[in-house]
Amino acid sequence: MLTDNLPSLKAWTQGINVSFPVLSDYWPHGHTALKYDVLRSEGIAERAIFIIDKKGIIRYIDVHDINEDPGMNAIIRTLEEIEGKK
């Protein structure tokens, strides 16, 4: 979950070659991160990944150190499972 603005978010997703939709929680700043309890007191979100299916069911949660690369394997596997590809 990112509290960055849209241009920053676009640059980040292009940099890691992401082809699925991601949330910009820029305005109101951190509103969604606060609801998911991942907004730090200094106003930035934890490095948090939530995959929510089309029915609104949370299918994957990963909250980890902001300096740690989460990798894409588990994310891709979960997305494939949701789409019925695995």
PDB file with SEQRES, HELIX, SHEET and CRYST1 records, atoms N, CA, C and O in Angstrom:
SEQRES   1 A   86  MET LEU THR ASP ASN LEU PRO SER LEU LYS ALA TRP THR          
SEQRES   2 A   86  GLN GLY ILE ASN VAL SER PHE PRO VAL LEU SER ASP TYR          
SEQRES   3 A   86  TRP PRO HIS GLY HIS THR ALA LEU LYS TYR ASP VAL LEU          
SEQRES   4 A   86  ARG SER GLU GLY ILE ALA GLU ARG ALA ILE PHE ILE ILE          
SEQRES   5 A   86  ASP LYS LYS GLY ILE ILE ARG TYR ILE ASP VAL HIS ASP          
SEQRES   6 A   86  ILE ASN GLU ASP PRO GLY MET ASN ALA ILE ILE ARG THR          
SEQRES   7 A   86  LEU GLU GLU ILE GLU GLY LYS LYS                              
HELIX    1 AA1 LEU A    6  GLY A   15  1                                  10    
HELIX    2 AA2 HIS A   31  LYS A   35  1                                   5    
HELIX    3 AA3 ASN A   73  ILE A   82  1                                  10    
SHEET    1 AA1 2 ARG A  47  ILE A  52  0                                        
SHEET    2 AA1 2 ILE A  58  HIS A  64 -1                                        
CRYST1    1.000    1.000    1.000  90.00  90.00  90.00 P 1           1          
ATOM      1  N   MET A   1       0.858  -1.157   0.000  1.00  0.00           N  
ATOM      2  CA  MET A   1       0.000   0.000   0.000  1.00  0.00           C  
ATOM      3  C   MET A   1       0.907   1.222   0.000  1.00  0.00           C  
ATOM      4  O   MET A   1       1.803   1.338   0.836  1.00  0.00           O  
ATOM      5  N   LEU A   2       0.676   2.114  -0.921  1.00  0.00           N  
ATOM      6  CA  LEU A   2       1.542   3.273  -1.058  1.00  0.00           C  
ATOM      7  C   LEU A   2       0.785   4.557  -0.767  1.00  0.00           C  
ATOM      8  O   LEU A   2      -0.346   4.737  -1.218  1.00  0.00           O  
ATOM      9  N   THR A   3       1.411   5.442  -0.018  1.00  0.00           N  
ATOM     10  CA  THR A   3       0.815   6.749   0.214  1.00  0.00           C  
ATOM     11  C   THR A   3       1.408   7.781  -0.742  1.00  0.00           C  
ATOM     12  O   THR A   3       1.299   8.984  -0.506  1.00  0.00           O  
ATOM     13  N   ASP A   4       2.032   7.313  -1.812  1.00  0.00           N  
ATOM     14  CA  ASP A   4       2.637   8.189  -2.815  1.00  0.00           C  
ATOM     15  C   ASP A   4       1.585   8.750  -3.759  1.00  0.00           C  
ATOM     16  O   ASP A   4       0.483   8.214  -3.872  1.00  0.00           O  
ATOM     17  N   ASN A   5       1.943   9.847  -4.440  1.00  0.00           N  
ATOM     18  CA  ASN A   5       1.044  10.403  -5.440  1.00  0.00           C  
ATOM     19  C   ASN A   5       1.073   9.548  -6.703  1.00  0.00           C  
ATOM     20  O   ASN A   5       1.923   8.669  -6.843  1.00  0.00           O  
ATOM     21  N   LEU A   6       0.155   9.804  -7.611  1.00  0.00           N  
ATOM     22  CA  LEU A   6       0.024   8.956  -8.809  1.00  0.00           C  
ATOM     23  C   LEU A   6       1.262   8.925  -9.696  1.00  0.00           C  
ATOM     24  O   LEU A   6       1.628   7.843 -10.154  1.00  0.00           O  
ATOM     25  N   PRO A   7       1.939  10.063  -9.973  1.00  0.00           N  
ATOM     26  CA  PRO A   7       3.148   9.974 -10.790  1.00  0.00           C  
ATOM     27  C   PRO A   7       4.242   9.096 -10.154  1.00  0.00           C  
ATOM     28  O   PRO A   7       4.915   8.340 -10.855  1.00  0.00           O  
ATOM     29  N   SER A   8       4.416   9.196  -8.840  1.00  0.00           N  
ATOM     30  CA  SER A   8       5.402   8.362  -8.153  1.00  0.00           C  
ATOM     31  C   SER A   8       5.010   6.894  -8.225  1.00  0.00           C  
ATOM     32  O   SER A   8       5.851   6.026  -8.458  1.00  0.00           O  
ATOM     33  N   LEU A   9       3.730   6.628  -8.025  1.00  0.00           N  
ATOM     34  CA  LEU A   9       3.232   5.265  -8.084  1.00  0.00           C  
ATOM     35  C   LEU A   9       3.420   4.668  -9.481  1.00  0.00           C  
ATOM     36  O   LEU A   9       3.820   3.512  -9.615  1.00  0.00           O  
ATOM     37  N   LYS A  10       3.131   5.455 -10.515  1.00  0.00           N  
ATOM     38  CA  LYS A  10       3.299   4.982 -11.884  1.00  0.00           C  
ATOM     39  C   LYS A  10       4.763   4.647 -12.165  1.00  0.00           C  
ATOM     40  O   LYS A  10       5.059   3.610 -12.759  1.00  0.00           O  
ATOM     41  N   ALA A  11       5.678   5.518 -11.742  1.00  0.00           N  
ATOM     42  CA  ALA A  11       7.111   5.270 -11.945  1.00  0.00           C  
ATOM     43  C   ALA A  11       7.546   4.002 -11.219  1.00  0.00           C  
ATOM     44  O   ALA A  11       8.320   3.214 -11.763  1.00  0.00           O  
ATOM     45  N   TRP A  12       7.060   3.797 -10.002  1.00  0.00           N  
ATOM     46  CA  TRP A  12       7.425   2.608  -9.223  1.00  0.00           C  
ATOM     47  C   TRP A  12       6.915   1.338  -9.895  1.00  0.00           C  
ATOM     48  O   TRP A  12       7.663   0.370 -10.027  1.00  0.00           O  
ATOM     49  N   THR A  13       5.651   1.326 -10.321  1.00  0.00           N  
ATOM     50  CA  THR A  13       5.100   0.116 -10.938  1.00  0.00           C  
ATOM     51  C   THR A  13       5.781  -0.187 -12.270  1.00  0.00           C  
ATOM     52  O   THR A  13       5.991  -1.353 -12.604  1.00  0.00           O  
ATOM     53  N   GLN A  14       6.124   0.843 -13.029  1.00  0.00           N  
ATOM     54  CA  GLN A  14       6.847   0.613 -14.283  1.00  0.00           C  
ATOM     55  C   GLN A  14       8.252   0.083 -14.001  1.00  0.00           C  
ATOM     56  O   GLN A  14       8.761  -0.759 -14.741  1.00  0.00           O  
ATOM     57  N   GLY A  15       8.871   0.573 -12.942  1.00  0.00           N  
ATOM     58  CA  GLY A  15      10.223   0.145 -12.584  1.00  0.00           C  
ATOM     59  C   GLY A  15      10.322  -1.312 -12.204  1.00  0.00           C  
ATOM     60  O   GLY A  15      11.356  -1.943 -12.420  1.00  0.00           O  
ATOM     61  N   ILE A  16       9.240  -1.864 -11.631  1.00  0.00           N  
ATOM     62  CA  ILE A  16       9.258  -3.285 -11.256  1.00  0.00           C  
ATOM     63  C   ILE A  16       8.373  -4.122 -12.162  1.00  0.00           C  
ATOM     64  O   ILE A  16       8.131  -5.299 -11.896  1.00  0.00           O  
ATOM     65  N   ASN A  17       7.893  -3.506 -13.237  1.00  0.00           N  
ATOM     66  CA  ASN A  17       7.124  -4.214 -14.261  1.00  0.00           C  
ATOM     67  C   ASN A  17       5.846  -4.855 -13.717  1.00  0.00           C  
ATOM     68  O   ASN A  17       5.577  -6.029 -13.971  1.00  0.00           O  
ATOM     69  N   VAL A  18       5.065  -4.080 -12.971  1.00  0.00           N  
ATOM     70  CA  VAL A  18       3.796  -4.548 -12.414  1.00  0.00           C  
ATOM     71  C   VAL A  18       2.689  -4.316 -13.433  1.00  0.00           C  
ATOM     72  O   VAL A  18       2.565  -3.226 -13.991  1.00  0.00           O  
ATOM     73  N   SER A  19       1.890  -5.346 -13.671  1.00  0.00           N  
ATOM     74  CA  SER A  19       0.813  -5.207 -14.653  1.00  0.00           C  
ATOM     75  C   SER A  19      -0.581  -5.339 -14.024  1.00  0.00           C  
ATOM     76  O   SER A  19      -1.573  -5.448 -14.744  1.00  0.00           O  
ATOM     77  N   PHE A  20      -0.660  -5.331 -12.709  1.00  0.00           N  
ATOM     78  CA  PHE A  20      -1.948  -5.408 -12.034  1.00  0.00           C  
ATOM     79  C   PHE A  20      -2.224  -4.086 -11.323  1.00  0.00           C  
ATOM     80  O   PHE A  20      -1.289  -3.340 -11.032  1.00  0.00           O  
ATOM     81  N   PRO A  21      -3.494  -3.782 -11.038  1.00  0.00           N  
ATOM     82  CA  PRO A  21      -3.813  -2.492 -10.408  1.00  0.00           C  
ATOM     83  C   PRO A  21      -3.279  -2.401  -8.982  1.00  0.00           C  
ATOM     84  O   PRO A  21      -3.308  -3.373  -8.227  1.00  0.00           O  
ATOM     85  N   VAL A  22      -2.796  -1.224  -8.633  1.00  0.00           N  
ATOM     86  CA  VAL A  22      -2.321  -0.961  -7.276  1.00  0.00           C  
ATOM     87  C   VAL A  22      -3.009   0.309  -6.762  1.00  0.00           C  
ATOM     88  O   VAL A  22      -3.492   1.127  -7.545  1.00  0.00           O  
ATOM     89  N   LEU A  23      -3.046   0.456  -5.460  1.00  0.00           N  
ATOM     90  CA  LEU A  23      -3.743   1.567  -4.827  1.00  0.00           C  
ATOM     91  C   LEU A  23      -2.786   2.691  -4.476  1.00  0.00           C  
ATOM     92  O   LEU A  23      -1.744   2.458  -3.864  1.00  0.00           O  
ATOM     93  N   SER A  24      -3.136   3.902  -4.859  1.00  0.00           N  
ATOM     94  CA  SER A  24      -2.441   5.088  -4.359  1.00  0.00           C  
ATOM     95  C   SER A  24      -3.285   5.637  -3.224  1.00  0.00           C  
ATOM     96  O   SER A  24      -4.435   6.026  -3.426  1.00  0.00           O  
ATOM     97  N   ASP A  25      -2.725   5.666  -2.059  1.00  0.00           N  
ATOM     98  CA  ASP A  25      -3.435   6.124  -0.862  1.00  0.00           C  
ATOM     99  C   ASP A  25      -3.018   7.553  -0.529  1.00  0.00           C  
ATOM    100  O   ASP A  25      -2.843   7.908   0.637  1.00  0.00           O  
ATOM    101  N   TYR A  26      -2.863   8.366  -1.575  1.00  0.00           N  
ATOM    102  CA  TYR A  26      -2.337   9.718  -1.412  1.00  0.00           C  
ATOM    103  C   TYR A  26      -3.352  10.694  -0.813  1.00  0.00           C  
ATOM    104  O   TYR A  26      -3.019  11.489   0.066  1.00  0.00           O  
ATOM    105  N   TRP A  27      -4.600  10.623  -1.304  1.00  0.00           N  
ATOM    106  CA  TRP A  27      -5.591  11.578  -0.796  1.00  0.00           C  
ATOM    107  C   TRP A  27      -6.932  10.918  -0.614  1.00  0.00           C  
ATOM    108  O   TRP A  27      -7.390  10.250  -1.541  1.00  0.00           O  
ATOM    109  N   PRO A  28      -7.597  11.058   0.519  1.00  0.00           N  
ATOM    110  CA  PRO A  28      -7.012  11.679   1.700  1.00  0.00           C  
ATOM    111  C   PRO A  28      -5.833  10.846   2.193  1.00  0.00           C  
ATOM    112  O   PRO A  28      -5.919   9.622   2.288  1.00  0.00           O  
ATOM    113  N   HIS A  29      -4.755  11.513   2.497  1.00  0.00           N  
ATOM    114  CA  HIS A  29      -3.471  10.869   2.775  1.00  0.00           C  
ATOM    115  C   HIS A  29      -3.576   9.765   3.823  1.00  0.00           C  
ATOM    116  O   HIS A  29      -3.958  10.001   4.969  1.00  0.00           O  
ATOM    117  N   GLY A  30      -3.226   8.553   3.396  1.00  0.00           N  
ATOM    118  CA  GLY A  30      -3.162   7.422   4.314  1.00  0.00           C  
ATOM    119  C   GLY A  30      -4.504   6.895   4.787  1.00  0.00           C  
ATOM    120  O   GLY A  30      -4.546   6.077   5.706  1.00  0.00           O  
ATOM    121  N   HIS A  31      -5.589   7.333   4.197  1.00  0.00           N  
ATOM    122  CA  HIS A  31      -6.923   6.938   4.659  1.00  0.00           C  
ATOM    123  C   HIS A  31      -7.104   5.417   4.657  1.00  0.00           C  
ATOM    124  O   HIS A  31      -7.573   4.841   5.639  1.00  0.00           O  
ATOM    125  N   THR A  32      -6.733   4.782   3.561  1.00  0.00           N  
ATOM    126  CA  THR A  32      -6.893   3.331   3.465  1.00  0.00           C  
ATOM    127  C   THR A  32      -5.889   2.613   4.353  1.00  0.00           C  
ATOM    128  O   THR A  32      -6.236   1.636   5.017  1.00  0.00           O  
ATOM    129  N   ALA A  33      -4.644   3.088   4.371  1.00  0.00           N  
ATOM    130  CA  ALA A  33      -3.624   2.477   5.235  1.00  0.00           C  
ATOM    131  C   ALA A  33      -4.062   2.524   6.700  1.00  0.00           C  
ATOM    132  O   ALA A  33      -3.835   1.576   7.452  1.00  0.00           O  
ATOM    133  N   LEU A  34      -4.679   3.612   7.092  1.00  0.00           N  
ATOM    134  CA  LEU A  34      -5.182   3.732   8.463  1.00  0.00           C  
ATOM    135  C   LEU A  34      -6.255   2.680   8.726  1.00  0.00           C  
ATOM    136  O   LEU A  34      -6.255   2.046   9.781  1.00  0.00           O  
ATOM    137  N   LYS A  35      -7.168   2.490   7.778  1.00  0.00           N  
ATOM    138  CA  LYS A  35      -8.230   1.493   7.946  1.00  0.00           C  
ATOM    139  C   LYS A  35      -7.681   0.068   8.029  1.00  0.00           C  
ATOM    140  O   LYS A  35      -8.254  -0.781   8.711  1.00  0.00           O  
ATOM    141  N   TYR A  36      -6.569  -0.193   7.333  1.00  0.00           N  
ATOM    142  CA  TYR A  36      -5.951  -1.523   7.351  1.00  0.00           C  
ATOM    143  C   TYR A  36      -4.880  -1.640   8.429  1.00  0.00           C  
ATOM    144  O   TYR A  36      -4.176  -2.648   8.506  1.00  0.00           O  
ATOM    145  N   ASP A  37      -4.758  -0.607   9.262  1.00  0.00           N  
ATOM    146  CA  ASP A  37      -3.838  -0.585  10.402  1.00  0.00           C  
ATOM    147  C   ASP A  37      -2.377  -0.745   9.981  1.00  0.00           C  
ATOM    148  O   ASP A  37      -1.609  -1.448  10.638  1.00  0.00           O  
ATOM    149  N   VAL A  38      -1.996  -0.083   8.873  1.00  0.00           N  
ATOM    150  CA  VAL A  38      -0.603  -0.141   8.425  1.00  0.00           C  
ATOM    151  C   VAL A  38      -0.012   1.264   8.207  1.00  0.00           C  
ATOM    152  O   VAL A  38       1.013   1.409   7.542  1.00  0.00           O  
ATOM    153  N   LEU A  39      -0.661   2.296   8.768  1.00  0.00           N  
ATOM    154  CA  LEU A  39      -0.144   3.657   8.649  1.00  0.00           C  
ATOM    155  C   LEU A  39       0.733   3.957   9.855  1.00  0.00           C  
ATOM    156  O   LEU A  39       0.280   3.883  10.997  1.00  0.00           O  
ATOM    157  N   ARG A  40       1.984   4.294   9.598  1.00  0.00           N  
ATOM    158  CA  ARG A  40       2.904   4.653  10.679  1.00  0.00           C  
ATOM    159  C   ARG A  40       2.572   6.043  11.213  1.00  0.00           C  
ATOM    160  O   ARG A  40       1.936   6.843  10.527  1.00  0.00           O  
ATOM    161  N   SER A  41       3.002   6.321  12.429  1.00  0.00           N  
ATOM    162  CA  SER A  41       2.720   7.618  13.065  1.00  0.00           C  
ATOM    163  C   SER A  41       3.320   8.781  12.289  1.00  0.00           C  
ATOM    164  O   SER A  41       2.811   9.898  12.374  1.00  0.00           O  
ATOM    165  N   GLU A  42       4.400   8.544  11.528  1.00  0.00           N  
ATOM    166  CA  GLU A  42       5.005   9.632  10.752  1.00  0.00           C  
ATOM    167  C   GLU A  42       4.319   9.853   9.409  1.00  0.00           C  
ATOM    168  O   GLU A  42       4.778  10.669   8.610  1.00  0.00           O  
ATOM    169  N   GLY A  43       3.217   9.132   9.148  1.00  0.00           N  
ATOM    170  CA  GLY A  43       2.402   9.382   7.965  1.00  0.00           C  
ATOM    171  C   GLY A  43       2.742   8.582   6.735  1.00  0.00           C  
ATOM    172  O   GLY A  43       2.230   8.871   5.653  1.00  0.00           O  
ATOM    173  N   ILE A  44       3.600   7.575   6.869  1.00  0.00           N  
ATOM    174  CA  ILE A  44       3.879   6.689   5.738  1.00  0.00           C  
ATOM    175  C   ILE A  44       3.342   5.296   6.065  1.00  0.00           C  
ATOM    176  O   ILE A  44       3.214   4.913   7.228  1.00  0.00           O  
ATOM    177  N   ALA A  45       3.038   4.567   5.021  1.00  0.00           N  
ATOM    178  CA  ALA A  45       2.496   3.219   5.226  1.00  0.00           C  
ATOM    179  C   ALA A  45       3.621   2.218   5.395  1.00  0.00           C  
ATOM    180  O   ALA A  45       4.708   2.388   4.843  1.00  0.00           O  
ATOM    181  N   GLU A  46       3.354   1.175   6.160  1.00  0.00           N  
ATOM    182  CA  GLU A  46       4.252   0.029   6.195  1.00  0.00           C  
ATOM    183  C   GLU A  46       4.327  -0.535   4.785  1.00  0.00           C  
ATOM    184  O   GLU A  46       3.459  -0.253   3.959  1.00  0.00           O  
ATOM    185  N   ARG A  47       5.335  -1.314   4.504  1.00  0.00           N  
ATOM    186  CA  ARG A  47       5.328  -2.026   3.225  1.00  0.00           C  
ATOM    187  C   ARG A  47       4.308  -3.141   3.400  1.00  0.00           C  
ATOM    188  O   ARG A  47       4.581  -4.160   4.034  1.00  0.00           O  
ATOM    189  N   ALA A  48       3.153  -2.935   2.838  1.00  0.00           N  
ATOM    190  CA  ALA A  48       2.038  -3.850   3.032  1.00  0.00           C  
ATOM    191  C   ALA A  48       1.427  -4.206   1.691  1.00  0.00           C  
ATOM    192  O   ALA A  48       1.199  -3.349   0.838  1.00  0.00           O  
ATOM    193  N   ILE A  49       1.171  -5.474   1.532  1.00  0.00           N  
ATOM    194  CA  ILE A  49       0.544  -5.957   0.307  1.00  0.00           C  
ATOM    195  C   ILE A  49      -0.735  -6.681   0.710  1.00  0.00           C  
ATOM    196  O   ILE A  49      -0.713  -7.641   1.480  1.00  0.00           O  
ATOM    197  N   PHE A  50      -1.844  -6.196   0.172  1.00  0.00           N  
ATOM    198  CA  PHE A  50      -3.136  -6.835   0.361  1.00  0.00           C  
ATOM    199  C   PHE A  50      -3.670  -7.155  -1.022  1.00  0.00           C  
ATOM    200  O   PHE A  50      -3.740  -6.273  -1.877  1.00  0.00           O  
ATOM    201  N   ILE A  51      -4.042  -8.384  -1.250  1.00  0.00           N  
ATOM    202  CA  ILE A  51      -4.713  -8.742  -2.497  1.00  0.00           C  
ATOM    203  C   ILE A  51      -6.170  -8.983  -2.143  1.00  0.00           C  
ATOM    204  O   ILE A  51      -6.496  -9.826  -1.307  1.00  0.00           O  
ATOM    205  N   ILE A  52      -7.036  -8.223  -2.795  1.00  0.00           N  
ATOM    206  CA  ILE A  52      -8.470  -8.285  -2.531  1.00  0.00           C  
ATOM    207  C   ILE A  52      -9.156  -8.695  -3.817  1.00  0.00           C  
ATOM    208  O   ILE A  52      -8.971  -8.058  -4.854  1.00  0.00           O  
ATOM    209  N   ASP A  53      -9.949  -9.758  -3.757  1.00  0.00           N  
ATOM    210  CA  ASP A  53     -10.595 -10.238  -4.981  1.00  0.00           C  
ATOM    211  C   ASP A  53     -11.791  -9.365  -5.355  1.00  0.00           C  
ATOM    212  O   ASP A  53     -12.122  -8.416  -4.644  1.00  0.00           O  
ATOM    213  N   LYS A  54     -12.419  -9.684  -6.450  1.00  0.00           N  
ATOM    214  CA  LYS A  54     -13.522  -8.870  -6.973  1.00  0.00           C  
ATOM    215  C   LYS A  54     -14.739  -8.863  -6.059  1.00  0.00           C  
ATOM    216  O   LYS A  54     -15.595  -7.985  -6.174  1.00  0.00           O  
ATOM    217  N   LYS A  55     -14.826  -9.828  -5.155  1.00  0.00           N  
ATOM    218  CA  LYS A  55     -15.929  -9.870  -4.195  1.00  0.00           C  
ATOM    219  C   LYS A  55     -15.604  -9.105  -2.919  1.00  0.00           C  
ATOM    220  O   LYS A  55     -16.429  -9.029  -2.008  1.00  0.00           O  
ATOM    221  N   GLY A  56     -14.398  -8.536  -2.854  1.00  0.00           N  
ATOM    222  CA  GLY A  56     -13.989  -7.779  -1.677  1.00  0.00           C  
ATOM    223  C   GLY A  56     -13.376  -8.627  -0.576  1.00  0.00           C  
ATOM    224  O   GLY A  56     -13.206  -8.157   0.549  1.00  0.00           O  
ATOM    225  N   ILE A  57     -13.047  -9.867  -0.889  1.00  0.00           N  
ATOM    226  CA  ILE A  57     -12.453 -10.768   0.102  1.00  0.00           C  
ATOM    227  C   ILE A  57     -10.935 -10.622   0.056  1.00  0.00           C  
ATOM    228  O   ILE A  57     -10.329 -10.701  -1.013  1.00  0.00           O  
ATOM    229  N   ILE A  58     -10.327 -10.410   1.218  1.00  0.00           N  
ATOM    230  CA  ILE A  58      -8.870 -10.324   1.286  1.00  0.00           C  
ATOM    231  C   ILE A  58      -8.316 -11.728   1.102  1.00  0.00           C  
ATOM    232  O   ILE A  58      -8.617 -12.631   1.883  1.00  0.00           O  
ATOM    233  N   ARG A  59      -7.515 -11.905   0.077  1.00  0.00           N  
ATOM    234  CA  ARG A  59      -6.970 -13.219  -0.261  1.00  0.00           C  
ATOM    235  C   ARG A  59      -5.501 -13.374   0.108  1.00  0.00           C  
ATOM    236  O   ARG A  59      -4.979 -14.489   0.135  1.00  0.00           O  
ATOM    237  N   TYR A  60      -4.833 -12.257   0.393  1.00  0.00           N  
ATOM    238  CA  TYR A  60      -3.397 -12.312   0.691  1.00  0.00           C  
ATOM    239  C   TYR A  60      -3.027 -11.067   1.484  1.00  0.00           C  
ATOM    240  O   TYR A  60      -3.458  -9.961   1.161  1.00  0.00           O  
ATOM    241  N   ILE A  61      -2.225 -11.260   2.519  1.00  0.00           N  
ATOM    242  CA  ILE A  61      -1.705 -10.148   3.314  1.00  0.00           C  
ATOM    243  C   ILE A  61      -0.227 -10.408   3.564  1.00  0.00           C  
ATOM    244  O   ILE A  61       0.165 -11.508   3.951  1.00  0.00           O  
ATOM    245  N   ASP A  62       0.582  -9.388   3.338  1.00  0.00           N  
ATOM    246  CA  ASP A  62       2.004  -9.472   3.658  1.00  0.00           C  
ATOM    247  C   ASP A  62       2.435  -8.099   4.148  1.00  0.00           C  
ATOM    248  O   ASP A  62       2.438  -7.135   3.383  1.00  0.00           O  
ATOM    249  N   VAL A  63       2.792  -8.011   5.405  1.00  0.00           N  
ATOM    250  CA  VAL A  63       3.309  -6.776   5.982  1.00  0.00           C  
ATOM    251  C   VAL A  63       4.710  -7.092   6.479  1.00  0.00           C  
ATOM    252  O   VAL A  63       4.904  -7.987   7.302  1.00  0.00           O  
ATOM    253  N   HIS A  64       5.680  -6.351   5.972  1.00  0.00           N  
ATOM    254  CA  HIS A  64       7.061  -6.643   6.353  1.00  0.00           C  
ATOM    255  C   HIS A  64       7.891  -5.371   6.406  1.00  0.00           C  
ATOM    256  O   HIS A  64       7.405  -4.289   6.078  1.00  0.00           O  
ATOM    257  N   ASP A  65       9.134  -5.503   6.815  1.00  0.00           N  
ATOM    258  CA  ASP A  65      10.041  -4.372   6.938  1.00  0.00           C  
ATOM    259  C   ASP A  65      10.079  -3.559   5.655  1.00  0.00           C  
ATOM    260  O   ASP A  65      10.139  -4.116   4.559  1.00  0.00           O  
ATOM    261  N   ILE A  66      10.046  -2.248   5.796  1.00  0.00           N  
ATOM    262  CA  ILE A  66       9.990  -1.354   4.650  1.00  0.00           C  
ATOM    263  C   ILE A  66      11.244  -1.455   3.773  1.00  0.00           C  
ATOM    264  O   ILE A  66      11.197  -1.106   2.593  1.00  0.00           O  
ATOM    265  N   ASN A  67      12.340  -1.919   4.323  1.00  0.00           N  
ATOM    266  CA  ASN A  67      13.584  -2.065   3.573  1.00  0.00           C  
ATOM    267  C   ASN A  67      13.737  -3.440   2.941  1.00  0.00           C  
ATOM    268  O   ASN A  67      14.742  -3.704   2.282  1.00  0.00           O  
ATOM    269  N   GLU A  68      12.770  -4.311   3.127  1.00  0.00           N  
ATOM    270  CA  GLU A  68      12.819  -5.681   2.619  1.00  0.00           C  
ATOM    271  C   GLU A  68      12.035  -5.791   1.315  1.00  0.00           C  
ATOM    272  O   GLU A  68      10.919  -5.283   1.205  1.00  0.00           O  
ATOM    273  N   ASP A  69      12.621  -6.448   0.345  1.00  0.00           N  
ATOM    274  CA  ASP A  69      11.942  -6.693  -0.932  1.00  0.00           C  
ATOM    275  C   ASP A  69      11.026  -7.904  -0.760  1.00  0.00           C  
ATOM    276  O   ASP A  69      11.506  -8.990  -0.433  1.00  0.00           O  
ATOM    277  N   PRO A  70       9.727  -7.742  -0.971  1.00  0.00           N  
ATOM    278  CA  PRO A  70       8.814  -8.862  -0.750  1.00  0.00           C  
ATOM    279  C   PRO A  70       8.889  -9.930  -1.827  1.00  0.00           C  
ATOM    280  O   PRO A  70       8.398 -11.041  -1.628  1.00  0.00           O  
ATOM    281  N   GLY A  71       9.489  -9.615  -2.952  1.00  0.00           N  
ATOM    282  CA  GLY A  71       9.483 -10.576  -4.050  1.00  0.00           C  
ATOM    283  C   GLY A  71       8.098 -10.651  -4.659  1.00  0.00           C  
ATOM    284  O   GLY A  71       7.127 -10.158  -4.085  1.00  0.00           O  
ATOM    285  N   MET A  72       8.014 -11.263  -5.811  1.00  0.00           N  
ATOM    286  CA  MET A  72       6.740 -11.307  -6.525  1.00  0.00           C  
ATOM    287  C   MET A  72       6.129 -12.704  -6.588  1.00  0.00           C  
ATOM    288  O   MET A  72       4.971 -12.841  -6.984  1.00  0.00           O  
ATOM    289  N   ASN A  73       6.865 -13.736  -6.212  1.00  0.00           N  
ATOM    290  CA  ASN A  73       6.384 -15.110  -6.389  1.00  0.00           C  
ATOM    291  C   ASN A  73       5.044 -15.385  -5.705  1.00  0.00           C  
ATOM    292  O   ASN A  73       4.121 -15.897  -6.339  1.00  0.00           O  
ATOM    293  N   ALA A  74       4.933 -15.056  -4.440  1.00  0.00           N  
ATOM    294  CA  ALA A  74       3.687 -15.323  -3.710  1.00  0.00           C  
ATOM    295  C   ALA A  74       2.545 -14.469  -4.243  1.00  0.00           C  
ATOM    296  O   ALA A  74       1.398 -14.916  -4.282  1.00  0.00           O  
ATOM    297  N   ILE A  75       2.853 -13.245  -4.653  1.00  0.00           N  
ATOM    298  CA  ILE A  75       1.831 -12.353  -5.201  1.00  0.00           C  
ATOM    299  C   ILE A  75       1.291 -12.913  -6.509  1.00  0.00           C  
ATOM    300  O   ILE A  75       0.078 -13.003  -6.702  1.00  0.00           O  
ATOM    301  N   ILE A  76       2.188 -13.286  -7.397  1.00  0.00           N  
ATOM    302  CA  ILE A  76       1.782 -13.840  -8.695  1.00  0.00           C  
ATOM    303  C   ILE A  76       1.005 -15.138  -8.504  1.00  0.00           C  
ATOM    304  O   ILE A  76      -0.013 -15.357  -9.160  1.00  0.00           O  
ATOM    305  N   ARG A  77       1.478 -15.990  -7.617  1.00  0.00           N  
ATOM    306  CA  ARG A  77       0.792 -17.259  -7.353  1.00  0.00           C  
ATOM    307  C   ARG A  77      -0.637 -17.002  -6.852  1.00  0.00           C  
ATOM    308  O   ARG A  77      -1.574 -17.663  -7.298  1.00  0.00           O  
ATOM    309  N   THR A  78      -0.805 -16.056  -5.936  1.00  0.00           N  
ATOM    310  CA  THR A  78      -2.127 -15.730  -5.410  1.00  0.00           C  
ATOM    311  C   THR A  78      -3.025 -15.173  -6.497  1.00  0.00           C  
ATOM    312  O   THR A  78      -4.191 -15.559  -6.590  1.00  0.00           O  
ATOM    313  N   LEU A  79      -2.504 -14.269  -7.327  1.00  0.00           N  
ATOM    314  CA  LEU A  79      -3.298 -13.710  -8.420  1.00  0.00           C  
ATOM    315  C   LEU A  79      -3.715 -14.790  -9.406  1.00  0.00           C  
ATOM    316  O   LEU A  79      -4.844 -14.776  -9.896  1.00  0.00           O  
ATOM    317  N   GLU A  80      -2.825 -15.719  -9.699  1.00  0.00           N  
ATOM    318  CA  GLU A  80      -3.160 -16.826 -10.597  1.00  0.00           C  
ATOM    319  C   GLU A  80      -4.248 -17.716  -9.999  1.00  0.00           C  
ATOM    320  O   GLU A  80      -5.142 -18.173 -10.711  1.00  0.00           O  
ATOM    321  N   GLU A  81      -4.170 -17.960  -8.694  1.00  0.00           N  
ATOM    322  CA  GLU A  81      -5.194 -18.771  -8.015  1.00  0.00           C  
ATOM    323  C   GLU A  81      -6.562 -18.076  -8.088  1.00  0.00           C  
ATOM    324  O   GLU A  81      -7.580 -18.724  -8.331  1.00  0.00           O  
ATOM    325  N   ILE A  82      -6.574 -16.773  -7.880  1.00  0.00           N  
ATOM    326  CA  ILE A  82      -7.814 -16.021  -7.941  1.00  0.00           C  
ATOM    327  C   ILE A  82      -8.427 -16.098  -9.333  1.00  0.00           C  
ATOM    328  O   ILE A  82      -9.640 -16.246  -9.482  1.00  0.00           O  
ATOM    329  N   GLU A  83      -7.578 -15.997 -10.347  1.00  0.00           N  
ATOM    330  CA  GLU A  83      -8.045 -16.036 -11.730  1.00  0.00           C  
ATOM    331  C   GLU A  83      -8.295 -17.461 -12.217  1.00  0.00           C  
ATOM    332  O   GLU A  83      -8.719 -17.661 -13.356  1.00  0.00           O  
ATOM    333  N   GLY A  84      -8.036 -18.453 -11.361  1.00  0.00           N  
ATOM    334  CA  GLY A  84      -8.278 -19.844 -11.733  1.00  0.00           C  
ATOM    335  C   GLY A  84      -7.247 -20.414 -12.686  1.00  0.00           C  
ATOM    336  O   GLY A  84      -7.521 -21.383 -13.395  1.00  0.00           O  
ATOM    337  N   LYS A  85      -6.072 -19.825 -12.708  1.00  0.00           N  
ATOM    338  CA  LYS A  85      -5.028 -20.297 -13.602  1.00  0.00           C  
ATOM    339  C   LYS A  85      -4.133 -21.337 -12.960  1.00  0.00           C  
ATOM    340  O   LYS A  85      -3.272 -21.904 -13.633  1.00  0.00           O  
ATOM    341  N   LYS A  86      -4.313 -21.601 -11.683  1.00  0.00           N  
ATOM    342  CA  LYS A  86      -3.505 -22.596 -10.980  1.00  0.00           C  
ATOM    343  C   LYS A  86      -4.366 -23.443 -10.099  1.00  0.00           C  
ATOM    344  O   LYS A  86      -3.863 -24.341  -9.424  1.00  0.00           O  
TER     345      LYS A  86                                                      
END                                                                             
